Amino acid sequence: MIYSGHMTKKFQGYEITEEDIAGTLKYLKTHGRPNVTKEEAIIYLEEKQTTAHVVAHKLVKDEKVSK
């Protein structure tokens, strides 16, 4: 995965909620990880958040290039 310096800090504008964690726990438990912990669910959410951030930047860059 691609990481840059700004990705080591928490993203502003979004904080993971208890509802997010509960939903992620349920998802992971029904998709092959029956013993997943709350901490693992938080890590999973943080990884997905980083991926979404990278993809968003790539999409914006691609749109600018194609114009």
Secondary structure, 3 states (H helix, E strand, C coil): CCCCHHHHCCCCCCCCCHHHHHHHHHHHHHCCCCCCCHHHHHHHHHHHHHHHHHHHHHHHHHHHHHC
